[in-house]
């Protein structure tokens, strides 16, 4: 079985990266994080719509791009790499069902468990957000509300599955970026007259970062091909771990400065933490894998 990307998939990945890097690079990330109150960039949202980001899986007959789940995973991996803010997954899943979602004219959010992201700035909500109250978010780039009763996105099993897989893709992008940041810092930061990457402890941290990223990448890409719930559960667990542990190890490589505003590393950790609370998180994925194992024993 060949999991190598096709030329078209590589071109898509490269194109999304170029777009997002140009429109939401490190300077824009820092400015958004320091704004105090997150504000969704509607111009960027429409630009994403024009580029086909939200309509990737929508059939061409319905005005979409007509691609598949693997391509959507590649696009969301790039979004996770730059910490692109906004209810990306909910809007993507609403393309074709909510007017303006496919083109980026409408922002759609979803009730996900007990949390709703970007509720105040959304034009449409999937699920019942009645009684939602604002909650202080660990991530300065993602405002959240808490609802009284836990509800899965749209109470739709397919939506839950896709939310979990695309969240795993975002986590993969974040994990890959923190791995790069750790390696870059280890190469340039010097102590005792040599780069800190020359020390064995730092080498081991960077190696572990890379291993977790590549294992998660294989699982996420495979789940995008099979769309099997068990594969998605495994991919989500590995991607969540790669993102959270990767960001923590990246902080370790940076030392105390990694959790200061002078560094962006802490922003990756905070977003990774928040994403673990979405549909298909640790407990749900572990239960799905356990049920599958028990079914096999039976």
N, C-alpha and C positions, 0 to 999 in steps of 0.2 A: 504494500500500500504506500503510495507516494503522497507525502504531505507537503511537498515543496510548493511554494506559491507560483501561480502562473504569471506570465509577463503582464497580463491585464491587472491581476491582483497587486503585483508589485507597483505598477503605475498608479493604481488607486491609492495605495498606502502612501506612496511618495507625494501624490497630489494633495491628499488630506493633510499630511504633515506640513507641506509647504504653506498651505492656506492657513492652518492654525498657528504655525510659528510666526507668520507674517502679521496675523491679526491679534494673536494672544500670546506674545512672547514673554520673556522674563520681566520686562519693564511693565507690561500691562498686568501681569500676574501680581507684581508687587503693588502697583497702584490700586488694583481691585481689593487686595487684602488689607491695605491700609486705609480704605475709604470709610471704614467705620460701619456703614450700613450697606450691605451688598445690593447692587443695582444691576439688573439684567440688561445687557447691551442688545437692544432690539435691532440695531443696524447689523451687528454680527449675526444675530439669530436669522435675519432675513438673508444674509449672505450665505449662511449655511444652507438655508432652504434653496437658494438659487443654485448652489453647487450640488444639490441632490442628496445632502446628508440625511435628511429626515425621510426622503422618499426612495432610499436605496432599494428597499424590498418591495416597493409598490409596483405593480405591473405597468408596463409601458402603456397599455391600453387605458390605464387610469391616470396617466400623466406622470408615472414614476420612472425610476431608472431601470427597474426590472432585474436587479441582481438578487443574490441569495443571502442566506444567513452568514456564510463565511466572510463575504465582503463587508457586511454590517459589523462583524466582529473586528475586522481590520480597521475600520473607520473609528469605532469606539475605543480601540486600543490607543489610537493616536490622540483621541480626546482625553483619555486618562493620562497620557504622557505630559500634556501641558496643563492639566488640572482645569480644563475648560468648565466654567460654571454654568448652571442652569439645569432644568429638568429634561435633559437630552433624551433619555430612554423613553420617558412617558410621551414626549412629543413624537419621537420616532414611531412608537407603537400606535399612536393615534392617527398617523398619516393615512388618509383615505377614509377615516371615520369621523374626524373633526375638521370642519372647514378651516382652511388656512394652515393646518399643522404641517402638511407636506411642503409648503412653500416657505415656512418660517414666519408667516404673517400672524400665526397664533401660537401662543405658548401654552402647552398642556402639562399639567402635573397629575400625580396619582397618589391616592391613599395607599401607603405601603406599610403594612403592619400597623404600628401606632403613630407613624411619622408621615408627614407630608412636606416635601421640599418645595420651596418657592411658591407657597400658596398665595401670598399677597400679590404677586406679580403674574400669576397665571390667568389666562383667558378662559380656560376650561379645566375641570377637575374630573378625573376618572375615579369613581368611588364616592363614598359618603363622608364629607369633611365636616359635617354638622358638629358644632361644639368644639372645633379645633382651637387650641390655645397656643400662642407663640411660646417657643421653648428656646432657651439660650443654646446656641449651637457650638459644638467644639470646633467646627470649621468656620472661620471668618468669611469664607466665600459661599457658604450655603445656609441660608435661613431655613429654619424648620418649625413646624407646628406639630403638636401632639393631639391625636384624636382620642375620645373616651374609650372606643372599642376598636380592637385590632381588626383590620380588614386587609385582605390581599388586594393587589392592583386589579380593580374591576371585577374581583371575585372570579376571575377567568384563569383556569389552570395553565393555558398556553401563555397568557400574559405574565404569569408568575415565572414560568420556565424561561421565557425570553428575557424578562427583567434580570433574572439570576445570571443568565449567560452573558448578557451585555454588561452587567456590573462586573463580572469576572474579567471581561475584556478591558474595561476601564482600569481595574486593579492591576492587570498585567502591564498596561502602559505605564502606570505609576511605578510599579516595581522595576521595570526596565530603566526608567529615568533615574530613580534613586540609585540604582546600580552604577549608572554612568556618572552621576554626581560624586559618588563615593570614590570611584576609580580616578576621576579627574582630580579630586582633592588629595588623594593619596600620592599622586604623581607630582603635585606642585607644592604641597605643604612640606616644609623641611623642619626637622628637629635633629639636633646633634650633628649638623652638617650634612644631612642626607634626607631624601624624601621619606616621609613616614611609610610609604608603600614598601620600603625596603625591610621593614620590621615584620617578623613572621606573624605576629598577632593580627596586624592590619591585612596582610596577605590573605590570611584565613577568612577574615570577615568578608573581604571582596570576593573571594572564591565562593563562599557560601551564598552570597548575594546572587552571583551569576547562576549557580546551580538551581536555586529556587526559581529564578526567572525562567530558565529554559525548560524546567520540568513543568511549570505552570503554562508556559506557552504551548508545549506539546498537548497538554490536556485541554486547554481552551480551544485550540484549533481543531482538535479531534472532535470535541463536543459540538463545534459549529458545523461539522460535516454530518455527524450522526443525529444531532438534536435529541438524543436519548436522555431522559430525565436522570438516569443514574450517571451517565457521562457528564452531564451538566453539574450535578451535585459534586462530583469529584473535582471537576475543573474549578468550581466556585471555592471549594475548600483550599485548594492549592493556590489559587490566585489571591484569595484573602490573606493567606499566610505569607505569600511572597511580597504583597504590598505592605502589610503591617510590619512584619519582621524585617523586611528590606529597608523600610524607612527608619526603623529603630537602629539597625546596624549602620545605616548611612549616618545617622546622628552620632553614633559611637565613633565612626571614622573622623567626623568633623570635630568631635569634642564638644565642650560646652557651647561653642558658638553656633552649633547646628540648631539650637532651639531659641535663638535670638532672632530679632527682626532683620538683622543683617544677612541672614541666610534664608533660603527658601525651603530648606529641608523639612522644617517642622510643618509646613503647609501640606506637604505630601503625606506625612504621618496622620495629620488631622483628617484629611479627606479620606484616607484609607480606613481610619477608624469609623467614620460616619457611614461609609459604604457597607461595612460589615453588618449594619442594622437593616439593610434592605431585604426584600423577599429572597428566600433561598440562602440565608446566612448560615452560620456554623451549625446551629442546632438542627435546622430543617435539613440541611445537606447531610449531616451525620445520620439523621434518622432515615433519610432516603437510602443511603448506602447500607445501613444496618438492615432495613427491610429487605433489600435486594439480597444481601448475604444470607439472611434467614430463610428467604424463599428458596435459595439454592440448596440449603441444607435440607429443607423439607422435601 
